[in-house]
């Protein structure tokens, strides 16, 4: 990632440390939860029709935050045959999948908040002529992180953590048993 979060060691200044109530596996979700909070705060989403695209770790955390805030949403099912995107004002694109993103670009006036990576280049002229709004969201501020600390015990957390295959061997070596599922490694931190 851009700030070295995939490094073996990470040195940070003391004033960036945030106190937590106790040591718990729940707190491994603070950083991705702060990323979700940052994305939600990028746009006034109350009274909007929200769609979550991508139901991995970030999509599941986003779902929990929206539930906590009392915001209604739907989750995009890529296996669904119907095109339902015109029903939504805002799409949180959490998959990082260019094919999914390109589907939303067909709907004039839609707002997309992109939290994923690996998107192909987009033609700006199409965005302008269709009045499509794209907001990007990467990382979080200290305020977002502090908000994550405040709500971590109030939300449902993903039951499993999903990683790309290249990280699988390090996950097994560092954390114990994981399983392979459709070219992804799944690690369940709640298992004894």
Buried (B, 14 or more C-beta within 10 A) or exposed (E): EEEEEEEEEEEEEEEEEEEEEEEEEBBEBBBBBBBBBBBBBBBEBEEBEBBBBBBBBBBBBBBBBBBEEEBEBEBBEEEEEEEEBEEBBBBBBBBBBBEBBEBBBEBEEBBBBBBBEEBEEBEEEEBEEEEBEBBEBBBBEEEBBBBBBEBBEEBEBBEBBBBEEEBBEEBBEEEEEBEEEEEBBBBBBEEE
